[in-house]
Amino acid sequence: MFEYIVVGAGFSGAVIAERISSVLNKKVLVIEKREYVGGNCYDYIDENNIIVHRHGPHLFHTDCKEVFDYLSKFTDWHIYHHRVLAYVNGKKIPIPFNFNSIDMLFPAVLSGKLQATLLKKYPAGSRVPILEMRKTDNRDLQFLSDFIYQQIYKNYTVKQWGKKPEEIGRDVTARVPVVIGRDDRYFTDKYQAVPAEGYSKIFQTILKHENIKLLLNADLKDYITLDFESGKIYFRGQEN
């Protein structure tokens, strides 16, 4: 007999199930339609002993110590600060675009002038969305922002989403801002790492509790009937 049913064994479902089972000491049935746990964070070890992320790379980063400490109960970590390079004018420059990028692409006098102008316009250490920077009326920053836009953002967004940067949400382009400084890390969170044995191992450990029963390859409709008139339903997942 189960007192709770959790649908989905991704991060939300796995953590909720673990909290109910360990803190409340209640029995939980977890129903997952896929043949594996972890949702889109699922990974596996291939024939070369390499951890492969099936649904694209996932990098863990958070400023919340409570979150990091909680997950640390289920995994060891490899500390990892993500850094990205872009090939521009025959050089591999750091992205997000920052003062190091400027030094690599422009002559010393021009580079110094551009950096000084940026520091007058924006606070040191700030991260400025490119579409915001393009609105400036300063000629030097107009030159720089247009260069960055043409060399970094325009072709990438067309390739990635089939649209120009102006045609996608500003929150998307703001994910990779121009950094007013020399921090060339992709993320700035206090805690940045990847799980030592992969994400799937985290989920397997989280769900390994005597109060939790996990069903894989399971369709919710085969196990429960919902009466929509008698209460409320909280749904956390993808509609398909």
C-alpha positions as YAML, in Angstrom:
chain: A
units: angstrom
residues:
- id: 1
  name: MET
  ca: [0.00, 0.00, 0.00]
- id: 2
  name: PHE
  ca: [1.34, 3.41, -0.96]
- id: 3
  name: GLU
  ca: [0.39, 6.70, 0.63]
- id: 4
  name: TYR
  ca: [1.95, 8.81, -2.12]
- id: 5
  name: ILE
  ca: [2.39, 8.46, -5.87]
- id: 6
  name: VAL
  ca: [5.06, 10.47, -7.67]
- id: 7
  name: VAL
  ca: [4.92, 10.65, -11.44]
- id: 8
  name: GLY
  ca: [8.32, 11.03, -13.09]
- id: 9
  name: ALA
  ca: [11.81, 10.13, -11.87]
- id: 10
  name: GLY
  ca: [13.64, 13.27, -12.89]
- id: 11
  name: PHE
  ca: [15.12, 15.67, -10.35]
- id: 12
  name: SER
  ca: [11.77, 16.96, -9.07]
- id: 13
  name: GLY
  ca: [10.17, 13.53, -8.77]
- id: 14
  name: ALA
  ca: [13.21, 11.80, -7.29]
- id: 15
  name: VAL
  ca: [13.81, 14.46, -4.65]
- id: 16
  name: ILE
  ca: [10.13, 14.67, -3.67]
- id: 17
  name: ALA
  ca: [9.98, 10.89, -3.33]
- id: 18
  name: GLU
  ca: [13.13, 10.81, -1.22]
- id: 19
  name: ARG
  ca: [11.89, 13.56, 1.09]
- id: 20
  name: ILE
  ca: [8.53, 11.88, 1.61]
- id: 21
  name: SER
  ca: [10.08, 8.47, 2.22]
- id: 22
  name: SER
  ca: [12.86, 9.58, 4.57]
- id: 23
  name: VAL
  ca: [11.45, 12.65, 6.34]
- id: 24
  name: LEU
  ca: [7.79, 11.61, 6.56]
- id: 25
  name: ASN
  ca: [8.56, 7.88, 6.63]
- id: 26
  name: LYS
  ca: [5.79, 7.24, 4.12]
- id: 27
  name: LYS
  ca: [5.68, 4.69, 1.32]
- id: 28
  name: VAL
  ca: [5.95, 6.13, -2.17]
- id: 29
  name: LEU
  ca: [5.29, 4.68, -5.60]
- id: 30
  name: VAL
  ca: [7.33, 6.36, -8.36]
- id: 31
  name: ILE
  ca: [6.01, 5.87, -11.89]
- id: 32
  name: GLU
  ca: [8.38, 6.64, -14.78]
- id: 33
  name: LYS
  ca: [7.38, 6.20, -18.42]
- id: 34
  name: ARG
  ca: [10.96, 5.86, -19.66]
- id: 35
  name: GLU
  ca: [13.16, 2.84, -19.16]
- id: 36
  name: TYR
  ca: [15.58, 4.82, -17.00]
- id: 37
  name: VAL
  ca: [15.63, 7.36, -14.16]
- id: 38
  name: GLY
  ca: [17.02, 10.88, -14.37]
- id: 39
  name: GLY
  ca: [14.83, 12.41, -17.04]
- id: 40
  name: ASN
  ca: [16.87, 14.51, -19.45]
- id: 41
  name: CYS
  ca: [19.85, 14.31, -17.10]
- id: 42
  name: TYR
  ca: [20.17, 10.58, -17.81]
- id: 43
  name: ASP
  ca: [23.67, 9.43, -18.69]
- id: 44
  name: TYR
  ca: [25.43, 6.11, -19.21]
- id: 45
  name: ILE
  ca: [28.94, 4.68, -19.55]
- id: 46
  name: ASP
  ca: [29.80, 3.63, -23.11]
- id: 47
  name: GLU
  ca: [32.15, 0.90, -24.34]
- id: 48
  name: ASN
  ca: [35.14, 3.25, -23.86]
- id: 49
  name: ASN
  ca: [34.26, 3.85, -20.20]
- id: 50
  name: ILE
  ca: [33.17, 7.40, -21.01]
- id: 51
  name: ILE
  ca: [30.10, 8.95, -19.37]
- id: 52
  name: VAL
  ca: [27.71, 10.03, -22.14]
- id: 53
  name: HIS
  ca: [24.82, 12.46, -21.60]
- id: 54
  name: ARG
  ca: [22.06, 11.13, -23.86]
- id: 55
  name: HIS
  ca: [20.08, 14.37, -23.93]
- id: 56
  name: GLY
  ca: [22.95, 16.82, -24.20]
- id: 57
  name: PRO
  ca: [25.52, 17.98, -21.63]
- id: 58
  name: HIS
  ca: [24.33, 18.97, -18.16]
- id: 59
  name: LEU
  ca: [26.56, 21.04, -15.88]
- id: 60
  name: PHE
  ca: [25.57, 21.41, -12.25]
- id: 61
  name: HIS
  ca: [25.82, 24.90, -10.80]
- id: 62
  name: THR
  ca: [24.04, 26.66, -7.93]
- id: 63
  name: ASP
  ca: [24.54, 29.42, -5.39]
- id: 64
  name: CYS
  ca: [22.45, 27.54, -2.84]
- id: 65
  name: LYS
  ca: [24.56, 25.73, -0.23]
- id: 66
  name: GLU
  ca: [21.53, 23.78, 0.96]
- id: 67
  name: VAL
  ca: [20.98, 22.30, -2.51]
- id: 68
  name: PHE
  ca: [24.65, 21.43, -2.95]
- id: 69
  name: ASP
  ca: [24.89, 19.85, 0.53]
- id: 70
  name: TYR
  ca: [21.73, 17.82, -0.07]
- id: 71
  name: LEU
  ca: [22.93, 16.34, -3.36]
- id: 72
  name: SER
  ca: [26.38, 15.74, -1.87]
- id: 73
  name: LYS
  ca: [24.77, 13.05, 0.30]
- id: 74
  name: PHE
  ca: [24.23, 11.04, -2.87]
- id: 75
  name: THR
  ca: [27.37, 11.71, -4.90]
- id: 76
  name: ASP
  ca: [30.99, 12.79, -4.88]
- id: 77
  name: TRP
  ca: [31.91, 15.62, -7.22]
- id: 78
  name: HIS
  ca: [34.51, 16.69, -9.74]
- id: 79
  name: ILE
  ca: [34.81, 20.46, -9.35]
- id: 80
  name: TYR
  ca: [34.37, 21.87, -12.84]
- id: 81
  name: HIS
  ca: [34.17, 25.47, -14.06]
- id: 82
  name: HIS
  ca: [32.84, 25.53, -17.60]
- id: 83
  name: ARG
  ca: [34.89, 27.57, -20.06]
- id: 84
  name: VAL
  ca: [34.10, 28.00, -23.74]
- id: 85
  name: LEU
  ca: [36.21, 29.11, -26.71]
- id: 86
  name: ALA
  ca: [35.00, 30.59, -29.99]
- id: 87
  name: TYR
  ca: [37.05, 30.73, -33.18]
- id: 88
  name: VAL
  ca: [37.12, 34.38, -34.28]
- id: 89
  name: ASN
  ca: [39.50, 35.90, -36.84]
- id: 90
  name: GLY
  ca: [41.84, 32.92, -36.61]
- id: 91
  name: LYS
  ca: [42.01, 32.96, -32.81]
- id: 92
  name: LYS
  ca: [40.33, 30.95, -30.07]
- id: 93
  name: ILE
  ca: [38.85, 33.51, -27.71]
- id: 94
  name: PRO
  ca: [36.98, 32.99, -24.41]
- id: 95
  name: ILE
  ca: [33.19, 33.18, -24.32]
- id: 96
  name: PRO
  ca: [31.35, 34.93, -22.66]
- id: 97
  name: PHE
  ca: [33.10, 37.84, -24.38]
- id: 98
  name: ASN
  ca: [35.24, 39.69, -21.81]
- id: 99
  name: PHE
  ca: [38.35, 41.81, -21.43]
- id: 100
  name: ASN
  ca: [40.59, 38.84, -22.25]
- id: 101
  name: SER
  ca: [38.70, 38.46, -25.53]
- id: 102
  name: ILE
  ca: [39.22, 42.15, -26.32]
- id: 103
  name: ASP
  ca: [42.97, 41.89, -25.63]
- id: 104
  name: MET
  ca: [43.24, 38.94, -28.02]
- id: 105
  name: LEU
  ca: [41.34, 40.55, -30.90]
- id: 106
  name: PHE
  ca: [42.37, 44.22, -30.92]
- id: 107
  name: PRO
  ca: [45.65, 46.17, -30.81]
- id: 108
  name: ALA
  ca: [46.79, 47.15, -27.33]
- id: 109
  name: VAL
  ca: [45.89, 50.86, -27.60]
- id: 110
  name: LEU
  ca: [42.40, 50.17, -28.94]
- id: 111
  name: SER
  ca: [41.89, 47.34, -26.46]
- id: 112
  name: GLY
  ca: [42.75, 49.62, -23.53]
- id: 113
  name: LYS
  ca: [40.44, 52.33, -24.81]
- id: 114
  name: LEU
  ca: [37.52, 49.94, -25.23]
- id: 115
  name: GLN
  ca: [37.97, 48.48, -21.76]
- id: 116
  name: ALA
  ca: [38.16, 51.94, -20.17]
- id: 117
  name: THR
  ca: [34.98, 52.98, -22.00]
- id: 118
  name: LEU
  ca: [33.16, 49.84, -20.84]
- id: 119
  name: LEU
  ca: [34.15, 50.51, -17.22]
- id: 120
  name: LYS
  ca: [32.80, 54.06, -17.45]
- id: 121
  name: LYS
  ca: [29.48, 52.82, -18.82]
- id: 122
  name: TYR
  ca: [28.94, 49.64, -16.75]
- id: 123
  name: PRO
  ca: [29.92, 48.47, -13.24]
- id: 124
  name: ALA
  ca: [33.03, 46.30, -13.01]
- id: 125
  name: GLY
  ca: [32.11, 42.62, -12.96]
- id: 126
  name: SER
  ca: [28.66, 43.18, -14.44]
- id: 127
  name: ARG
  ca: [27.31, 41.00, -17.25]
- id: 128
  name: VAL
  ca: [25.62, 42.99, -20.01]
- id: 129
  name: PRO
  ca: [23.26, 41.43, -22.59]
- id: 130
  name: ILE
  ca: [24.48, 42.14, -26.11]
- id: 131
  name: LEU
  ca: [21.11, 43.52, -27.25]
- id: 132
  name: GLU
  ca: [21.26, 46.04, -24.40]
- id: 133
  name: MET
  ca: [24.81, 47.06, -25.27]
- id: 134
  name: ARG
  ca: [23.82, 47.66, -28.89]
- id: 135
  name: LYS
  ca: [21.49, 50.45, -27.77]
- id: 136
  name: THR
  ca: [24.40, 52.62, -26.62]
- id: 137
  name: ASP
  ca: [25.07, 55.99, -28.28]
- id: 138
  name: ASN
  ca: [28.81, 55.82, -27.57]
- id: 139
  name: ARG
  ca: [30.69, 55.35, -30.85]
- id: 140
  name: ASP
  ca: [33.38, 53.11, -29.37]
- id: 141
  name: LEU
  ca: [30.81, 50.84, -27.76]
- id: 142
  name: GLN
  ca: [28.72, 50.88, -30.94]
- id: 143
  name: PHE
  ca: [31.77, 49.59, -32.78]
- id: 144
  name: LEU
  ca: [32.51, 46.94, -30.15]
- id: 145
  name: SER
  ca: [28.93, 45.74, -29.70]
- id: 146
  name: ASP
  ca: [28.43, 45.49, -33.46]
- id: 147
  name: PHE
  ca: [31.67, 43.48, -33.76]
- id: 148
  name: ILE
  ca: [30.59, 41.11, -30.99]
- id: 149
  name: TYR
  ca: [27.10, 40.80, -32.43]
- id: 150
  name: GLN
  ca: [28.33, 39.97, -35.93]
- id: 151
  name: GLN
  ca: [31.17, 37.65, -34.89]
- id: 152
  name: ILE
  ca: [29.56, 35.80, -31.96]
- id: 153
  name: TYR
  ca: [25.80, 36.08, -31.65]
- id: 154
  name: LYS
  ca: [24.35, 36.45, -35.13]
- id: 155
  name: ASN
  ca: [25.57, 33.31, -36.87]
- id: 156
  name: TYR
  ca: [25.32, 31.17, -33.75]
- id: 157
  name: THR
  ca: [21.68, 31.99, -33.08]
- id: 158
  name: VAL
  ca: [20.77, 31.51, -36.74]
- id: 159
  name: LYS
  ca: [22.45, 28.10, -36.67]
- id: 160
  name: GLN
  ca: [21.01, 27.11, -33.28]
- id: 161
  name: TRP
  ca: [17.44, 28.39, -33.57]
- id: 162
  name: GLY
  ca: [17.04, 29.45, -37.19]
- id: 163
  name: LYS
  ca: [16.39, 33.04, -36.09]
- id: 164
  name: LYS
  ca: [18.27, 36.29, -35.58]
- id: 165
  name: PRO
  ca: [19.07, 37.29, -31.97]
- id: 166
  name: GLU
  ca: [16.33, 39.93, -32.05]
- id: 167
  name: GLU
  ca: [13.76, 37.29, -32.97]
- id: 168
  name: ILE
  ca: [14.28, 35.08, -29.94]
- id: 169
  name: GLY
  ca: [13.60, 35.85, -26.29]
- id: 170
  name: ARG
  ca: [15.94, 38.39, -24.74]
- id: 171
  name: ASP
  ca: [16.39, 36.07, -21.80]
- id: 172
  name: VAL
  ca: [17.99, 33.57, -24.20]
- id: 173
  name: THR
  ca: [20.66, 35.94, -25.55]
- id: 174
  name: ALA
  ca: [21.21, 37.26, -22.03]
- id: 175
  name: ARG
  ca: [22.43, 33.80, -20.98]
- id: 176
  name: VAL
  ca: [25.74, 34.59, -22.67]
- id: 177
  name: PRO
  ca: [26.38, 38.26, -21.80]
- id: 178
  name: VAL
  ca: [29.38, 40.51, -22.31]
- id: 179
  name: VAL
  ca: [31.42, 40.44, -19.10]
- id: 180
  name: ILE
  ca: [32.86, 43.72, -17.84]
- id: 181
  name: GLY
  ca: [36.03, 42.14, -16.50]
- id: 182
  name: ARG
  ca: [38.23, 39.08, -16.96]
- id: 183
  name: ASP
  ca: [36.06, 36.30, -15.52]
- id: 184
  name: ASP
  ca: [35.88, 33.90, -18.48]
- id: 185
  name: ARG
  ca: [33.77, 31.25, -16.73]
- id: 186
  name: TYR
  ca: [30.48, 30.42, -18.40]
- id: 187
  name: PHE
  ca: [28.72, 30.38, -15.00]
- id: 188
  name: THR
  ca: [29.45, 32.41, -11.87]
- id: 189
  name: ASP
  ca: [27.64, 30.30, -9.25]
- id: 190
  name: LYS
  ca: [29.49, 29.49, -6.03]
- id: 191
  name: TYR
  ca: [29.07, 25.74, -6.48]
- id: 192
  name: GLN
  ca: [30.02, 24.30, -9.88]
- id: 193
  name: ALA
  ca: [30.71, 20.61, -10.44]
- id: 194
  name: VAL
  ca: [29.81, 17.41, -12.23]
- id: 195
  name: PRO
  ca: [28.88, 14.20, -10.37]
- id: 196
  name: ALA
  ca: [31.88, 11.88, -10.13]
- id: 197
  name: GLU
  ca: [29.97, 8.80, -11.28]
- id: 198
  name: GLY
  ca: [27.45, 10.56, -13.48]
- id: 199
  name: TYR
  ca: [23.91, 11.82, -12.98]
- id: 200
  name: SER
  ca: [22.19, 8.46, -13.29]
- id: 201
  name: LYS
  ca: [24.07, 7.23, -10.23]
- id: 202
  name: ILE
  ca: [22.66, 10.16, -8.23]
- id: 203
  name: PHE
  ca: [19.09, 9.22, -9.11]
- id: 204
  name: GLN
  ca: [19.65, 5.54, -8.43]
- id: 205
  name: THR
  ca: [21.04, 6.40, -4.99]
- id: 206
  name: ILE
  ca: [18.30, 8.91, -4.17]
- id: 207
  name: LEU
  ca: [15.59, 6.40, -5.04]
- id: 208
  name: LYS
  ca: [17.25, 3.49, -3.21]
- id: 209
  name: HIS
  ca: [15.09, 3.66, -0.11]
- id: 210
  name: GLU
  ca: [13.02, 0.93, 1.53]
- id: 211
  name: ASN
  ca: [9.91, 3.13, 1.36]
- id: 212
  name: ILE
  ca: [10.23, 3.76, -2.39]
- id: 213
  name: LYS
  ca: [9.05, 1.44, -5.14]
- id: 214
  name: LEU
  ca: [10.08, 2.42, -8.65]
- id: 215
  name: LEU
  ca: [8.23, 1.39, -11.81]
- id: 216
  name: LEU
  ca: [10.00, 1.97, -15.13]
- id: 217
  name: ASN
  ca: [8.44, 1.75, -18.58]
- id: 218
  name: ALA
  ca: [5.17, 2.46, -16.82]
- id: 219
  name: ASP
  ca: [2.18, 4.46, -18.00]
- id: 220
  name: LEU
  ca: [0.36, 6.40, -15.32]
- id: 221
  name: LYS
  ca: [-3.03, 5.51, -16.81]
- id: 222
  name: ASP
  ca: [-2.36, 1.81, -16.22]
- id: 223
  name: TYR
  ca: [-2.03, 2.27, -12.47]
- id: 224
  name: ILE
  ca: [-4.27, 5.07, -11.24]
- id: 225
  name: THR
  ca: [-7.54, 6.78, -12.10]
- id: 226
  name: LEU
  ca: [-7.86, 10.49, -11.38]
- id: 227
  name: ASP
  ca: [-11.09, 12.09, -10.23]
- id: 228
  name: PHE
  ca: [-10.70, 15.66, -11.44]
- id: 229
  name: GLU
  ca: [-13.79, 16.86, -9.58]
- id: 230
  name: SER
  ca: [-12.66, 15.86, -6.10]
- id: 231
  name: GLY
  ca: [-9.42, 17.79, -5.80]
- id: 232
  name: LYS
  ca: [-6.49, 19.51, -7.43]
- id: 233
  name: ILE
  ca: [-3.63, 18.08, -9.50]
- id: 234
  name: TYR
  ca: [-0.08, 19.43, -9.51]
- id: 235
  name: PHE
  ca: [1.69, 18.57, -12.76]
- id: 236
  name: ARG
  ca: [5.46, 18.95, -13.18]
- id: 237
  name: GLY
  ca: [6.65, 17.65, -16.52]
- id: 238
  name: GLN
  ca: [6.35, 17.82, -20.28]
- id: 239
  name: GLU
  ca: [3.14, 17.51, -22.21]
- id: 240
  name: ASN
  ca: [3.32, 15.08, -25.12]
...
